[in-house]
C-alpha cells in the first residue's frame, strides 16, 4: 500500500513539473520613458515622467534611474526641484510592486529660473532588475526649466482614440504638448478675429449644412430635409457636394455658411447635419437641426431648434481675442473649450470631410487626417522623396514599392540651410492624409516628411513614425520632430 502511495505521489509531482515546463515563458520586460523631453515654462510647476513597460511585472522589481543636473540645477524644497520618488545621491532607486506596467516620477519645480536662465535635469533609465528586464527606446528623459522654453524636438504619441478616432488632438510642437477633446463635443466655431464674422462647422464629425430661402425658424420642419440626405451628407457622392462643407484648405472666405447676416430680419435659416459619432457614416447620426445666425454688435447671435420643434433657443456668442474661434454645442446649449489659444498649437489630428474629384467635386469622410493652424499663422510644405517620371507620376520598382530619389535629402540629413521659404503654404490640409495609407496592410509612409513654421516662427522638420499599433489597428499615430 505504501509503495502504491509513493508511486502515485511521484507521478503527481512529475505531472506538475511537466505542466510547468509546458507553460509559455514570459516575454521580455522592456521599459522606456514615454517622452524624451519636457519643458516647464513660467508658471508651470509639475510634470509626470512615465516609464512604460511592455507588460506588467510578475514580482517586485527594483528600477534604477540616474539623475544628471545641468545649468546649476539643484535638488531640494529650497532649491530648484523635488521628485517623488525622491532623488538620493544622484539616483532614483525604487521598487515596482508586482502587477504594474509603469513607473511615474512626479517632478515639482520649486522656483522659477532667473530671466534668460535655463536649467535642466536628465533622467537616465539604468536598470530594470528582472531576469527579463531590458531598456529599449527613450532611455533618457530631460526636463527643461526656462522662462520661454522652445523644444528642440521630441517624439510624441497622439491619442486619437484608436480606430474609432473619438478624439481631436491639438499639438504644440514648441511646448511638446497635446490637447485632446472629444470630437463630438462641439458643432460650430465662431471666428474671433476683429476683421470679419465667420462660422465654421465641426469637421471632426463630418458636419454639413445648407441654406434655405426662409427666415422663420418655426416654419421649418422635417419636410424641409426630404432629399437632403442624398445631397449634403459627407460621403454621399453628390456632385458639387463641396458646397455643403467648409473649404478643406481652411480659407475663411469659403465657409459653407458664408456671410453672416447683419440682423435677425435678414438672417436665413440653415439646416445642419450634425455629423456622425461613428467613423463609418451614415452610422450613428447626430441628427438634423435648424439654425439662424446674425451679428449682434461685436458678437454673434444664434437661434436654433430641433428640426420640427417650434421652441426656439437663443445664445449670444462673444469673440475671444486670444483664440481663433469660440465653440458651441447645439445639443447641450453651451460653449466649449476646444482649441488651445491661437498661438499655442500647430497641428490637429482629426477625422475630416475632404473633397475628391470624381467627374466633379464630391465629399468623402476621411479619418486620421492632419491639419495645420492656418488661422493662427502656421505654414507648411511637404518633402516627398519619391522619384518621378516625365509625367510627374511616382516611380515604383517591380514589387510596387516607391523608388527613392537620392538627390532629395532624407529626414536626418535635412538641415536649416535646406529650408526653401518659397515653398511654405498657409493651406491647412497640406499634410491631410498624405502621410499614411489605409489600404491593407495600413502603414505610414517613410518617404514623406514635412517642414512646419509654427505661429511664433520656429521651424521644425517632422516625420511620422507609426500609424498602427502592435495589433495592426489604425488610429495610433506617432511623430518625431526636430527644431531647425
Protein Blocks (a to p, Z undefined) as FASTA:
>chain_A
ZZmmmmmmmmmmmmmmmmmmmpccddddddddfbfbdcddehiabdcdddddfbdcfbdc
ddddddddehhiaedjklmbccddddeehiacddddehiabdcdddddfbdcdehiacdd
ddddfbdcdfkbccehjfbccddddfbdcdfbdcddddehpjnopaccdddfklopacdd
dfklpfbdcdfbfkbccddddfknopacdddfbfbfklpcfklmgoklmmmpghklpghk
lmmpccfklpaklcfklpadfbfklpccddddebjfbfbdcehiebjaddddddehjbcc
dddddfkbcbdcdddddddfkbmbdcddfklopacdfbdcfklcfbdcddddddddehia
cddddehiacddfknopacddddfbdcdfkopacddfkopacddfkbccfklpcfklpcf
klpcfbfklnmmmmbcfbdcddddfkbccddddfkopacddddfbfbdfkopghiacddd
ddZZ
